Amino acid sequence: MTKLSETALRRIMPQDKAHESNRKLLLLLPELTNEIQECAADVRDIFSITRSKNPAVIGNLVGVKQDANIDDATYRRLLRSKVIRNTSECTIMDVEEFMINLVSSVRVEVKDNQDMTFGLVFHGKLTDTERDLVRSFRFVPTPAGVKFLKFSETAISVRCDKTFVRCGNVRAG
């Protein structure tokens, strides 16, 4: 008998102790409560990008199919990014948050060109998979009426006081 069952039995009203069906019900309720909690935890895990055993279920919900060329960790990052993209207002800070989540290995900077266009500067080298994801325009969140022009990668980014010295190929994108 569990601790919850013992507590339930102590709480039976004197007039209900004579009825065996009340006793059975009170013993059954803690077990049912535990089962419901376990089921709720399982459902929560199914829809958790990090804990899900089958992230393709979430991918179907947000509209991202799992490609055979993408490893599991990258696919989960892609799912998180897609959720951010679907729920963001596409401000510069939202685009930065999206790109930081998608490309976690390097620092990213959004360059607003002040002419309804923007670009991205990655301070460091992207992996081939990350580069392909950025090149496929559908993963870069863009505000309505604003055009994504290009991205560039810098090989080195050195901070001197409040400025950065950048070296690398700016035409990488």
N, C-alpha and C positions, 0 to 999 in steps of 0.2 A: 504494500500500500504506500502510495507516494505521500509526501508531506502535504500537498494540496488536498488530497483525498481525506487525510486525517483532519485537516482544518475544516473541510466541508462537513464531515460527520459531526464535529463539535458544534457546528452552527445550526444543526437541525432543531427546529422548534419542537418542544415537548409533544405537542399534539400531532406532529408529523412522524415522530419516531415509531408509532404503531403501524405505519403504512410502509411495507417493504418496497413498494414501487418508488417512493420518495428517496429512500436510502440508495437504491440502485441508480436513480437519476443523478443524485448528488455525487456518487462515486464515478459516474460516467462523464460528467461535465469537465473535470480537470483534464482527463485524457483527451477529450474532444478539443479543448482549448489548446493543448500542446500540439495536436495534429494540425490545427488551423494555423498556429504560429509557424510550424515547420513548412507548411504549404506556402504561406505568405513569404517566408524567407527564400524558398525555391523560386517563386515568381519574381521576387526582387533580383535574385541572382541571374535569372534568365535575361532580364532587361538591363542588367548592369554591363556596360562595355568592358570593364576590367575583369569582372568575375564570371561572365557568361562562358559556358562551355562550348556554346555554338554561336559565335558573333554574327553568323550569317542571318540569324533570325532578326537581329537588330538592323542589319544591312538591308533586309527586305522592307523593313518599316520606314527607313529613311531614304531608300532609293539608291543604295550602293551595293552592287554585286561584288562578290569576292573573286578576284582575278587569281589564277593559278600562279602568276609570277610574283605576287605580293605575299610576303611572309605575314604571320599572324599578328605580330606586334605593329607592323606598319598598317595593316588593315584596321586594327583597333584605333590607331591614331587617326586614320582616315575617317572612321565612323564618328569619333569625337569632333573632328573638324567639320564634318557635314552637319552635325547637330548644332554646332556653333553657328555655322553659315545659315542654317534654316531659322535660327532664333535671333540673329543679330540685326541691328539697324544699319549695318555697313558703314559705321563711322571709321575714321582712321584707326582709332583704338581697337575697334572690333576686327578690322583687317589684320592688325598686328597680333591680336590674341589668336586669331585663326591661324596665322602663319607660324607663330611660335608653337602652337599645338601640332601643326602638320610637320614642321621642320624643326625638331627640338634640338638638333645638334649644333646649330649656328645661330648667331644673333641676327635679327631681321629688322630692317628699317623701311618704312613706307615713305616714298618720295611723292609729295603732292606737287604736281607741276603747275598748279594754279590756272589750268586751262581745261578743266573737266577731264583730265587724264591723271593717271598715277602709275608709278612703277615700284618695284621692290628691289632692295639691295640686301643681299645676304653677306654677312661678314664671316666668311669661312667657306669651305668647300661642301657643296651638297652631295649626297649620294646620288647614284643614277636614278634610283626609284623616286627620291624626293624631287629631283630635277624634272622627271617625267610628270609627276603629280602637279608641279607648279606650271609646267608647260601646257598641260591640259586645262584650258581656260575655265572649264566648268567647276573647278575646285577653288578658284580664287574669288572670294566674295567681292562684288562690285556694287556700289550704290547706283540707283537708277540714274541714267543719263551720263554716267562716268565711265570712261574707257580705260581698261588695263592695257598699258603699252608693252612693257617688257620687264624683265628682271635681270639683275646682274649679280655676279659673285665676286667677292674680293678675296684674294688669296690671304692677305694679312690685314688686320685692323689693329692699329696701335693707338692707345689713348695717351695723349700728351696734354695735361691740364684738362681743359674742357673741349678740346677738339680731337678729331680722329684723323689719323693719317691712313689713307687707304691705298693699297697696292693690289693689282690684279687685273683681270680682263673684264671690262665693263660691258662688253658685247656678248657675254656668255649666254644670255637669254635670247 
